[in-house]
Amino acid sequence: MKKIVIIQTAFLGDVILATPVISELKLLFPDANIDFLVRKGNESLLKNNPHLQNVYILDKKEGKYKSIFRLINQFKKEKYDLAINLHRFGSSGIITAFSGAKKKYGFKKNPLSFLYTKKFEHEIGNGQHEVERNLSIIKEFGAVDSKRPELFPTEEDFDIVSQIMNPPFYCMAPASVWFTKQLPKEKWIQLIDHYNQIGTVYILGGKGDQNFCEEIISLTVAKTSINLAGQLNLLESAALMSKAERNFVNDSGPLHIASAMNAPVTAFFCSTVTKFGFGPMSEDQNIREVNDLDCRPCGLHGHKTCPKGHFKCGFDIDLALDPNEA
């Protein structure tokens, strides 16, 4: 196997959970050139990855199908021995099917999988982690069943965050695309008030989360937490999280950044559950959830509002704060 391309054009967390496939393929085929295709915006996650040759970008802003056909033509010129599609939707299926690769592997759920050389099961809800599902595609080559994701912040990334670090410190990422995957604002305020008594609290998120994070800080007692939402890039955030006493996250992208850095993490699972396969993989991990609700889980991706109207899966989470810790 000389040339391999991996395709994962979903979200931030999905790309991170695909990185074990990169490192495992490099172990199995040390002389192979390995490339990766992501959607625009996620390419920085793979910056500095020593196992990759090229990172390609699916840029829908240039026109979805224009970008797809550009990539197909580019891949045909590369003459890949193997194309591995970890994405389960049509656009990536088209690219895979017409990539010109000698072998095309991917999940059966992709609508274009009938054109693949081999297709694999992707079952959500049986407790198998997404990393394990991804690695199952290359099991025939001798891949392990599971391994932790990887990100590669540079010394410069660590230098940048070292200038703002004030130990001991804690990182909190309160925002999520989906309301029902997000610990309620009142709970984040309670967490911040507690940990502000112990050390510095840094609030992480994207540019679109700045106002939400500022609102939470404004409602805390001390109002001294530092809002870094939109101030750090993804690898700088990873560097900071790796040095934190603990990270507090929703079932969302920052959870997987913590896993990739093997950073101590407490993950809040509101409407979703870990048996879907997207739980933390850090050695030091703590999952907080409500286990006795018959309406939970209410969906794989969460909702904009609680379908029942009470959002007990969020409000009833025990934060397990130690009253003696402060």
C-alpha positions as a Markdown table, in Angstrom:
| # | Residue | x | y | z |
|---|---|---|---|---|
| 1 | Met | 0.0 | 0.0 | 0.0 |
| 2 | Lys | 1.7 | 3.2 | -1.2 |
| 3 | Lys | -1.0 | 5.9 | -1.4 |
| 4 | Ile | -4.0 | 6.2 | 0.9 |
| 5 | Val | -6.6 | 8.9 | 1.3 |
| 6 | Ile | -8.9 | 9.2 | 4.3 |
| 7 | Ile | -12.2 | 11.2 | 4.0 |
| 8 | Gln | -14.1 | 12.7 | 6.9 |
| 9 | Thr | -16.0 | 15.8 | 5.9 |
| 10 | Ala | -18.3 | 16.0 | 9.0 |
| 11 | Phe | -17.7 | 18.1 | 12.1 |
| 12 | Leu | -14.8 | 19.0 | 14.3 |
| 13 | Gly | -15.2 | 16.0 | 16.7 |
| 14 | Asp | -15.6 | 13.6 | 13.8 |
| 15 | Val | -12.3 | 14.6 | 12.4 |
| 16 | Ile | -10.6 | 14.2 | 15.8 |
| 17 | Leu | -12.1 | 10.7 | 16.2 |
| 18 | Ala | -10.7 | 9.8 | 12.8 |
| 19 | Thr | -7.1 | 10.5 | 13.8 |
| 20 | Pro | -6.5 | 7.0 | 15.2 |
| 21 | Val | -7.0 | 5.7 | 11.7 |
| 22 | Ile | -4.2 | 7.9 | 10.4 |
| 23 | Ser | -1.7 | 6.8 | 13.1 |
| 24 | Glu | -2.6 | 3.2 | 12.8 |
| 25 | Leu | -2.3 | 3.2 | 9.0 |
| 26 | Lys | 1.2 | 4.8 | 9.4 |
| 27 | Leu | 2.2 | 2.0 | 11.7 |
| 28 | Leu | 0.9 | -0.7 | 9.4 |
| 29 | Phe | 2.2 | 1.0 | 6.2 |
| 30 | Pro | 5.2 | 3.1 | 7.3 |
| 31 | Asp | 6.3 | 3.9 | 3.7 |
| 32 | Ala | 2.8 | 5.0 | 2.5 |
| 33 | Asn | 1.8 | 8.5 | 1.7 |
| 34 | Ile | -1.4 | 9.3 | 3.7 |
| 35 | Asp | -3.6 | 12.2 | 2.7 |
| 36 | Phe | -6.8 | 13.4 | 4.4 |
| 37 | Leu | -9.9 | 15.3 | 3.2 |
| 38 | Val | -11.9 | 17.6 | 5.5 |
| 39 | Arg | -14.6 | 20.2 | 5.2 |
| 40 | Lys | -13.3 | 23.8 | 5.2 |
| 41 | Gly | -12.8 | 25.0 | 8.8 |
| 42 | Asn | -11.5 | 21.7 | 10.2 |
| 43 | Glu | -8.1 | 21.7 | 8.4 |
| 44 | Ser | -6.3 | 23.3 | 11.3 |
| 45 | Leu | -7.0 | 20.2 | 13.4 |
| 46 | Leu | -4.6 | 18.2 | 11.3 |
| 47 | Lys | -1.9 | 20.8 | 11.2 |
| 48 | Asn | 1.5 | 19.4 | 12.2 |
| 49 | Asn | 0.2 | 15.8 | 12.1 |
| 50 | Pro | 3.5 | 14.0 | 11.3 |
| 51 | His | 1.7 | 11.0 | 9.6 |
| 52 | Leu | 0.1 | 13.0 | 6.9 |
| 53 | Gln | 1.4 | 14.1 | 3.5 |
| 54 | Asn | -1.5 | 16.4 | 2.3 |
| 55 | Val | -4.7 | 17.8 | 3.7 |
| 56 | Tyr | -7.4 | 18.5 | 1.1 |
| 57 | Ile | -10.4 | 20.7 | 1.7 |
| 58 | Leu | -14.0 | 20.4 | 0.6 |
| 59 | Asp | -15.1 | 24.0 | 0.3 |
| 60 | Lys | -18.8 | 24.3 | -0.2 |
| 61 | Lys | -18.5 | 28.1 | -0.6 |
| 62 | Glu | -16.9 | 27.6 | -4.0 |
| 63 | Gly | -20.0 | 25.6 | -4.9 |
| 64 | Lys | -20.7 | 22.2 | -3.4 |
| 65 | Tyr | -20.5 | 20.2 | -6.7 |
| 66 | Lys | -17.7 | 22.3 | -8.1 |
| 67 | Ser | -15.6 | 21.5 | -5.1 |
| 68 | Ile | -16.6 | 17.8 | -5.3 |
| 69 | Phe | -15.7 | 17.5 | -8.9 |
| 70 | Arg | -12.4 | 19.4 | -8.4 |
| 71 | Leu | -11.5 | 16.9 | -5.7 |
| 72 | Ile | -12.5 | 13.9 | -7.8 |
| 73 | Asn | -10.2 | 15.0 | -10.6 |
| 74 | Gln | -7.4 | 15.7 | -8.1 |
| 75 | Phe | -7.8 | 12.2 | -6.5 |
| 76 | Lys | -7.8 | 10.5 | -9.9 |
| 77 | Lys | -4.4 | 12.1 | -10.7 |
| 78 | Glu | -3.0 | 10.8 | -7.3 |
| 79 | Lys | -4.0 | 7.2 | -8.2 |
| 80 | Tyr | -4.6 | 6.1 | -4.7 |
| 81 | Asp | -4.3 | 2.4 | -3.7 |
| 82 | Leu | -7.0 | 2.9 | -1.0 |
| 83 | Ala | -9.7 | 5.5 | -0.3 |
| 84 | Ile | -11.3 | 5.2 | 3.2 |
| 85 | Asn | -14.5 | 7.2 | 3.7 |
| 86 | Leu | -15.5 | 7.6 | 7.4 |
| 87 | His | -18.3 | 10.0 | 6.5 |
| 88 | Arg | -21.8 | 8.6 | 6.0 |
| 89 | Phe | -23.4 | 11.1 | 3.6 |
| 90 | Gly | -23.7 | 11.6 | -0.1 |
| 91 | Ser | -21.1 | 14.2 | -0.9 |
| 92 | Ser | -18.3 | 12.2 | 0.4 |
| 93 | Gly | -19.7 | 9.0 | -1.1 |
| 94 | Ile | -19.6 | 10.6 | -4.6 |
| 95 | Ile | -15.9 | 11.6 | -4.0 |
| 96 | Thr | -15.0 | 8.1 | -2.8 |
| 97 | Ala | -16.9 | 6.2 | -5.5 |
| 98 | Phe | -15.3 | 8.2 | -8.3 |
| 99 | Ser | -11.9 | 8.8 | -6.8 |
| 100 | Gly | -10.2 | 6.3 | -9.1 |
| 101 | Ala | -8.8 | 4.5 | -6.0 |
| 102 | Lys | -8.0 | 0.8 | -6.5 |
| 103 | Lys | -9.9 | 0.0 | -3.4 |
| 104 | Lys | -12.7 | 2.0 | -1.8 |
| 105 | Tyr | -13.7 | 1.3 | 1.8 |
| 106 | Gly | -16.5 | 2.9 | 3.9 |
| 107 | Phe | -19.6 | 2.4 | 5.9 |
| 108 | Lys | -22.8 | 0.8 | 4.5 |
| 109 | Lys | -24.9 | 3.8 | 5.7 |
| 110 | Asn | -23.4 | 6.0 | 2.9 |
| 111 | Pro | -25.9 | 6.1 | 0.0 |
| 112 | Leu | -23.1 | 5.6 | -2.5 |
| 113 | Ser | -21.6 | 2.6 | -0.6 |
| 114 | Phe | -22.9 | 0.2 | -3.3 |
| 115 | Leu | -20.0 | 1.5 | -5.4 |
| 116 | Tyr | -17.4 | 0.7 | -2.8 |
| 117 | Thr | -15.0 | -2.3 | -2.9 |
| 118 | Lys | -15.9 | -3.1 | 0.7 |
| 119 | Lys | -18.5 | -1.7 | 3.1 |
| 120 | Phe | -18.8 | -2.0 | 6.8 |
| 121 | Glu | -21.4 | -1.8 | 9.6 |
| 122 | His | -21.8 | 1.4 | 11.6 |
| 123 | Glu | -24.1 | 0.7 | 14.5 |
| 124 | Ile | -24.9 | 3.5 | 17.0 |
| 125 | Gly | -26.2 | 2.6 | 20.4 |
| 126 | Asn | -24.5 | -0.7 | 21.2 |
| 127 | Gly | -21.8 | 1.0 | 23.3 |
| 128 | Gln | -19.1 | 0.7 | 20.6 |
| 129 | His | -17.0 | 3.9 | 20.4 |
| 130 | Glu | -16.8 | 5.9 | 17.2 |
| 131 | Val | -13.0 | 5.3 | 17.2 |
| 132 | Glu | -13.6 | 1.6 | 17.3 |
| 133 | Arg | -16.1 | 1.8 | 14.4 |
| 134 | Asn | -13.6 | 3.8 | 12.4 |
| 135 | Leu | -10.7 | 1.4 | 13.1 |
| 136 | Ser | -12.9 | -1.6 | 12.1 |
| 137 | Ile | -12.6 | -0.5 | 8.5 |
| 138 | Ile | -8.8 | -1.3 | 8.5 |
| 139 | Lys | -9.0 | -4.3 | 10.8 |
| 140 | Glu | -8.1 | -6.6 | 8.0 |
| 141 | Phe | -4.7 | -4.9 | 7.8 |
| 142 | Gly | -3.9 | -5.7 | 11.4 |
| 143 | Ala | -5.3 | -2.5 | 13.1 |
| 144 | Val | -5.9 | -2.4 | 16.8 |
| 145 | Asp | -9.5 | -2.3 | 18.1 |
| 146 | Ser | -9.1 | 1.1 | 19.8 |
| 147 | Lys | -6.6 | 3.9 | 20.5 |
| 148 | Arg | -6.7 | 7.5 | 21.7 |
| 149 | Pro | -7.1 | 10.3 | 19.1 |
| 150 | Glu | -4.2 | 12.7 | 18.6 |
| 151 | Leu | -3.7 | 16.4 | 18.0 |
| 152 | Phe | -0.3 | 18.0 | 17.6 |
| 153 | Pro | 0.0 | 21.6 | 19.0 |
| 154 | Thr | 3.4 | 23.1 | 18.3 |
| 155 | Glu | 5.8 | 24.7 | 20.8 |
| 156 | Glu | 4.5 | 28.0 | 19.6 |
| 157 | Asp | 1.0 | 27.0 | 20.5 |
| 158 | Phe | 2.1 | 26.1 | 24.0 |
| 159 | Asp | 4.2 | 29.3 | 24.2 |
| 160 | Ile | 1.1 | 31.4 | 23.3 |
| 161 | Val | -1.1 | 29.9 | 26.0 |
| 162 | Ser | 1.7 | 29.9 | 28.6 |
| 163 | Gln | 1.6 | 33.7 | 28.5 |
| 164 | Ile | -2.0 | 33.7 | 29.8 |
| 165 | Met | -1.9 | 30.6 | 32.1 |
| 166 | Asn | -2.3 | 31.4 | 35.8 |
| 167 | Pro | -2.1 | 28.0 | 37.6 |
| 168 | Pro | -4.0 | 26.4 | 39.1 |
| 169 | Phe | -6.6 | 26.8 | 36.3 |
| 170 | Tyr | -9.7 | 25.2 | 34.9 |
| 171 | Cys | -11.2 | 25.2 | 31.4 |
| 172 | Met | -14.9 | 25.3 | 30.7 |
| 173 | Ala | -16.6 | 25.0 | 27.3 |
| 174 | Pro | -20.3 | 25.8 | 28.0 |
| 175 | Ala | -21.6 | 26.2 | 24.4 |
| 176 | Ser | -23.0 | 23.7 | 22.0 |
| 177 | Val | -24.7 | 23.8 | 18.6 |
| 178 | Trp | -27.7 | 21.9 | 20.2 |
| 179 | Phe | -29.5 | 23.3 | 23.2 |
| 180 | Thr | -30.2 | 19.8 | 24.7 |
| 181 | Lys | -26.6 | 18.8 | 24.5 |
| 182 | Gln | -25.6 | 21.9 | 26.5 |
| 183 | Leu | -25.5 | 21.9 | 30.3 |
| 184 | Pro | -27.9 | 24.6 | 31.4 |
| 185 | Lys | -26.5 | 28.1 | 31.9 |
| 186 | Glu | -27.4 | 28.0 | 35.6 |
| 187 | Lys | -25.2 | 25.0 | 36.1 |
| 188 | Trp | -22.3 | 26.6 | 34.4 |
| 189 | Ile | -22.6 | 29.6 | 36.7 |
| 190 | Gln | -22.6 | 27.3 | 39.7 |
| 191 | Leu | -19.5 | 25.5 | 38.4 |
| 192 | Ile | -17.7 | 28.8 | 37.8 |
| 193 | Asp | -18.6 | 30.2 | 41.2 |
| 194 | His | -17.1 | 27.1 | 42.8 |
| 195 | Tyr | -13.9 | 26.9 | 40.8 |
| 196 | Asn | -13.3 | 30.6 | 41.0 |
| 197 | Gln | -12.6 | 30.1 | 44.7 |
| 198 | Ile | -9.9 | 27.5 | 43.8 |
| 199 | Gly | -8.1 | 28.9 | 40.8 |
| 200 | Thr | -8.5 | 30.7 | 37.5 |
| 201 | Val | -11.4 | 29.8 | 35.2 |
| 202 | Tyr | -10.9 | 30.1 | 31.4 |
| 203 | Ile | -14.0 | 29.9 | 29.2 |
| 204 | Leu | -13.5 | 28.4 | 25.8 |
| 205 | Gly | -15.5 | 28.4 | 22.6 |
| 206 | Gly | -15.7 | 29.7 | 19.1 |
| 207 | Lys | -16.3 | 33.3 | 17.9 |
| 208 | Gly | -20.0 | 32.7 | 17.8 |
| 209 | Asp | -20.0 | 31.7 | 21.5 |
| 210 | Gln | -18.4 | 35.0 | 22.7 |
| 211 | Asn | -21.6 | 36.7 | 23.8 |
| 212 | Phe | -23.0 | 33.6 | 25.4 |
| 213 | Cys | -19.8 | 33.0 | 27.4 |
| 214 | Glu | -19.7 | 36.7 | 28.4 |
| 215 | Glu | -23.3 | 36.5 | 29.6 |
| 216 | Ile | -22.5 | 33.5 | 31.8 |
| 217 | Ile | -19.4 | 35.3 | 33.3 |
| 218 | Ser | -21.5 | 38.4 | 34.0 |
| 219 | Leu | -23.9 | 36.3 | 36.1 |
| 220 | Thr | -21.2 | 34.8 | 38.3 |
| 221 | Val | -20.4 | 36.1 | 41.8 |
| 222 | Ala | -16.8 | 37.2 | 41.1 |
| 223 | Lys | -17.1 | 38.0 | 37.4 |
| 224 | Thr | -13.4 | 37.3 | 37.1 |
| 225 | Ser | -13.4 | 34.3 | 34.7 |
| 226 | Ile | -11.5 | 34.9 | 31.5 |
| 227 | Asn | -13.5 | 34.7 | 28.2 |
| 228 | Leu | -11.3 | 33.1 | 25.6 |
| 229 | Ala | -14.1 | 32.2 | 23.2 |
| 230 | Gly | -12.9 | 33.1 | 19.7 |
| 231 | Gln | -9.5 | 34.2 | 21.0 |
| 232 | Leu | -7.6 | 30.9 | 20.6 |
| 233 | Asn | -7.4 | 28.6 | 17.6 |
| 234 | Leu | -8.2 | 24.9 | 18.0 |
| 235 | Leu | -4.6 | 23.8 | 18.6 |
| 236 | Glu | -4.0 | 26.6 | 21.1 |
| 237 | Ser | -7.1 | 25.5 | 22.9 |
| 238 | Ala | -5.8 | 22.0 | 22.9 |
| 239 | Ala | -2.5 | 23.1 | 24.4 |
| 240 | Leu | -4.3 | 25.1 | 27.1 |
| 241 | Met | -6.7 | 22.2 | 28.0 |
| 242 | Ser | -3.7 | 19.8 | 28.3 |
| 243 | Lys | -2.3 | 21.9 | 31.1 |
| 244 | Ala | -5.6 | 22.5 | 33.0 |
| 245 | Glu | -6.3 | 21.0 | 36.4 |
| 246 | Arg | -9.6 | 19.9 | 34.8 |
| 247 | Asn | -11.7 | 20.6 | 31.8 |
| 248 | Phe | -15.5 | 20.8 | 31.8 |
| 249 | Val | -17.3 | 20.1 | 28.6 |
| 250 | Asn | -20.6 | 19.1 | 26.9 |
| 251 | Asp | -21.0 | 16.2 | 24.5 |
| 252 | Ser | -19.4 | 18.3 | 21.8 |
| 253 | Gly | -16.1 | 19.2 | 20.1 |
| 254 | Pro | -14.1 | 20.2 | 23.2 |
| 255 | Leu | -14.7 | 16.8 | 24.7 |
| 256 | His | -12.8 | 15.2 | 21.8 |
| 257 | Ile | -10.0 | 17.8 | 22.0 |
| 258 | Ala | -9.6 | 16.8 | 25.7 |
| 259 | Ser | -9.5 | 13.1 | 24.6 |
| 260 | Ala | -6.8 | 13.8 | 22.0 |
| 261 | Met | -4.7 | 15.6 | 24.6 |
| 262 | Asn | -5.4 | 13.0 | 27.3 |
| 263 | Ala | -6.5 | 15.9 | 29.4 |
| 264 | Pro | -8.5 | 15.5 | 32.7 |
| 265 | Val | -12.1 | 16.0 | 31.8 |
| 266 | Thr | -15.6 | 16.0 | 33.2 |
| 267 | Ala | -18.2 | 15.6 | 30.4 |
| 268 | Phe | -21.9 | 16.5 | 30.8 |
| 269 | Phe | -24.3 | 14.3 | 28.9 |
| 270 | Cys | -27.7 | 15.8 | 28.9 |
| 271 | Ser | -30.1 | 14.5 | 26.1 |
| 272 | Thr | -27.4 | 12.2 | 24.6 |
| 273 | Val | -25.7 | 9.1 | 26.1 |
| 274 | Thr | -22.3 | 7.6 | 26.0 |
| 275 | Lys | -23.5 | 4.3 | 24.5 |
| 276 | Phe | -23.8 | 6.3 | 21.2 |
| 277 | Gly | -20.0 | 6.0 | 21.1 |
| 278 | Phe | -18.8 | 9.6 | 21.5 |
| 279 | Gly | -17.7 | 9.6 | 25.1 |
| 280 | Pro | -14.3 | 10.8 | 26.5 |
| 281 | Met | -11.2 | 8.7 | 26.1 |
| 282 | Ser | -8.9 | 10.5 | 28.6 |
| 283 | Glu | -7.4 | 8.4 | 31.3 |
| 284 | Asp | -8.9 | 10.8 | 33.9 |
| 285 | Gln | -12.5 | 11.1 | 32.9 |
| 286 | Asn | -15.7 | 11.8 | 34.8 |
| 287 | Ile | -19.2 | 11.6 | 33.2 |
| 288 | Arg | -22.1 | 13.4 | 34.7 |
| 289 | Glu | -25.6 | 12.5 | 33.6 |
| 290 | Val | -29.1 | 11.6 | 34.8 |
| 291 | Asn | -29.7 | 7.9 | 34.4 |
| 292 | Asp | -33.3 | 7.5 | 35.5 |
| 293 | Leu | -35.2 | 9.5 | 32.9 |
| 294 | Asp | -37.4 | 7.4 | 30.5 |
| 295 | Cys | -37.3 | 10.2 | 27.9 |
| 296 | Arg | -33.5 | 10.0 | 27.6 |
| 297 | Pro | -31.9 | 9.8 | 25.1 |
| 298 | Cys | -34.3 | 11.8 | 22.9 |
| 299 | Gly | -32.1 | 11.8 | 19.8 |
| 300 | Leu | -28.7 | 11.2 | 18.5 |
| 301 | His | -27.7 | 14.9 | 17.9 |
| 302 | Gly | -29.8 | 16.8 | 20.4 |
| 303 | His | -32.6 | 19.3 | 19.8 |
| 304 | Lys | -33.0 | 23.1 | 19.8 |
| 305 | Thr | -35.5 | 22.7 | 22.7 |
| 306 | Cys | -36.4 | 19.9 | 25.1 |
| 307 | Pro | -39.2 | 17.9 | 23.4 |
| 308 | Lys | -40.8 | 17.4 | 26.9 |
| 309 | Gly | -40.4 | 21.0 | 27.9 |
| 310 | His | -38.7 | 20.3 | 31.2 |
| 311 | Phe | -35.1 | 19.6 | 30.3 |
| 312 | Lys | -34.6 | 17.5 | 33.4 |
| 313 | Cys | -31.6 | 15.7 | 31.7 |
| 314 | Gly | -29.8 | 19.0 | 32.1 |
| 315 | Phe | -31.2 | 20.6 | 35.2 |
| 316 | Asp | -31.1 | 17.4 | 37.3 |
| 317 | Ile | -27.4 | 16.7 | 36.7 |
| 318 | Asp | -25.5 | 16.4 | 39.9 |
| 319 | Leu | -22.3 | 18.5 | 39.5 |
| 320 | Ala | -20.8 | 16.6 | 42.4 |
| 321 | Leu | -19.0 | 19.6 | 43.8 |
| 322 | Asp | -16.9 | 18.9 | 46.9 |
| 323 | Pro | -18.0 | 21.5 | 49.5 |
| 324 | Asn | -14.6 | 21.1 | 51.2 |
| 325 | Glu | -12.6 | 21.6 | 48.0 |
| 326 | Ala | -13.0 | 25.4 | 47.9 |
